[in-house]
Amino acid sequence: MKKIFELVRTLDVEPFQAGEGDAFRFRLEVLHEMGTNSFVGKVYRLETYRLQPTFPQTNSNPPDWRHDALIFSADEMFATFDGNSATDVIEKFRTALEQMFG
């Protein structure tokens, strides 16, 4: 049978600067594997993407419409956090965040 996960907690980290450039904005989603005592944490980073349509075109030029979209992307900088409770997963994430950014 396939594993099924339930989203039990969503935590957003207050945006912070780490060096030059845009602020880091992270989200931690804590999932519970149904039928077990296993919890998993996945980290996402809020990124800005500039979107521009390619159609309709005028004289082979795309339109000037642009939109800056904020999109959560899975952050591969962090490993997946495993634990026996949501609190355990959150503490592992906080420790990793502290080690990485001080």
PyMOL commands that set and color helices and strands:
alter all, ss='L'
color gray80, all
select helices_A, chain A and resi 86-101
alter helices_A, ss='H'
color red, helices_A
select strands_A, chain A and resi 5-12+26-33+39-51+67-74+81-83
alter strands_A, ss='S'
color yellow, strands_A
deselect
rebuild
show_as cartoon
